[in-house]
Amino acid sequence: MKIDFFLPILPPSTNNLYAVKRNGQRYKKDTVLDFEKIAYLMLPKRPMMEEHCRAVIEFRCNDRRTWSRRDIDNMLKALLDSMQLVKMLKNDSLILEIRTKKILSTRESTSGYLESVDNKNYNELITSGKD
């Protein structure tokens, strides 16, 4: 199974997901809530990926400063959480491999796909790290 996706924005950085009120209560920032709303509207909801898979993701940045400063790994958290929120992905622990690119582009976007890993490929992935 393969599930393609496209979002016209970049996910917020992990560093900007939560804030803490004076009383110590933690809450999601507005940028995260806005991203989750767009993800809810645009990410595919069916079929849900419920098996081991690989993720291929491209983050397209439209300004050189964003492109040079944003860490790929910090953008993954909000995206994967949103995939679970809309039930596109059962759990991000099912992802065995992630390939990401950060590209300088004329338009900002996040795109890619989740693809099932069959038993043969799964065995190759889990044994490829062994000496």
C-alpha positions in Angstrom: 0.0 0.0 0.0 1.2 3.5 -0.8 -0.4 6.7 0.6 0.7 10.0 -1.0 0.3 13.4 0.8 0.7 17.1 0.1 0.5 20.1 2.5 1.0 23.7 1.2 3.0 24.6 4.4 5.9 23.5 6.5 5.2 21.9 9.9 6.2 23.9 12.9 9.5 23.1 14.6 9.6 20.8 17.6 11.0 23.7 19.5 7.8 25.6 18.9 5.1 23.0 19.6 4.3 23.8 23.3 4.3 26.7 25.7 3.8 26.8 29.5 1.3 29.1 31.3 2.2 30.8 34.5 0.4 28.1 36.5 2.6 25.5 34.9 0.0 24.1 32.5 1.4 23.1 29.1 -0.5 23.9 25.9 -0.1 23.7 22.2 0.8 26.9 20.5 -1.5 28.5 17.9 1.0 27.6 15.1 0.6 24.0 15.9 -3.1 24.1 16.1 -3.2 25.9 12.7 -0.9 23.2 11.2 -3.1 20.5 12.6 -6.3 22.1 11.1 -4.7 22.2 7.7 -3.4 18.6 8.1 -6.8 17.5 9.1 -8.3 19.0 6.0 -5.6 17.9 3.5 -4.0 14.6 4.7 -5.7 11.4 3.5 -7.7 9.8 6.1 -8.4 6.4 4.4 -6.9 4.0 4.1 -4.9 4.1 7.4 -1.4 2.7 7.3 -1.5 -0.1 9.9 1.6 -2.0 9.0 5.4 -1.5 8.9 6.3 1.2 6.4 8.8 3.6 5.1 8.3 7.4 4.8 9.6 9.6 2.1 9.2 13.3 2.8 10.3 16.5 1.1 10.2 19.9 2.9 10.3 22.7 0.4 11.3 26.1 1.8 10.7 29.3 -0.1 13.3 31.4 1.6 17.1 30.8 2.1 17.1 31.7 5.8 14.4 29.2 6.6 16.1 26.6 4.4 19.4 27.0 6.1 18.2 27.2 9.7 15.3 24.7 10.0 16.4 21.2 11.1 14.8 18.3 9.2 14.3 16.3 12.4 12.5 19.1 14.2 9.9 19.3 11.4 9.2 15.6 11.5 7.5 15.5 14.9 4.6 17.7 14.1 4.0 16.1 10.7 4.1 12.5 12.1 1.8 13.5 15.0 -0.7 15.0 12.6 -0.6 11.8 10.5 -1.7 9.9 13.6 -4.2 12.6 14.6 -6.1 12.3 11.2 -5.7 8.5 11.3 -3.5 8.4 8.2 -1.0 6.4 10.2 -1.9 4.2 13.1 1.4 4.9 15.0 4.7 6.4 14.0 6.5 3.4 15.6 5.4 1.5 12.5 7.9 3.6 10.4 11.1 1.6 9.9 12.8 4.0 7.5 12.5 7.7 6.9 14.1 9.5 3.9 13.8 13.3 4.1 15.0 16.2 1.9 15.0 19.9 2.6 14.8 21.8 -0.7 15.1 25.5 -1.5 12.1 26.2 -3.7 9.8 28.9 -5.0 6.9 27.6 -2.9 6.7 26.3 0.6 5.2 22.8 1.0 5.5 19.4 2.6 4.9 16.3 0.5 5.8 12.6 0.2 4.3 9.2 0.8 4.1 6.3 3.2 4.7 2.9 1.6 4.2 -0.6 3.1 7.3 -2.7 3.6 6.7 -6.3 2.7 8.1 -9.2 4.7 11.2 -9.6 2.4 12.0 -5.9 2.5 11.3 -5.8 6.3 13.8 -8.5 6.9 16.4 -6.7 4.8 15.8 -3.5 6.7 16.2 -5.1 10.2 19.2 -7.1 9.3 21.1 -4.5 7.2 22.5 -2.9 10.4 24.0 -6.1 11.6 27.7 -6.9 11.0 
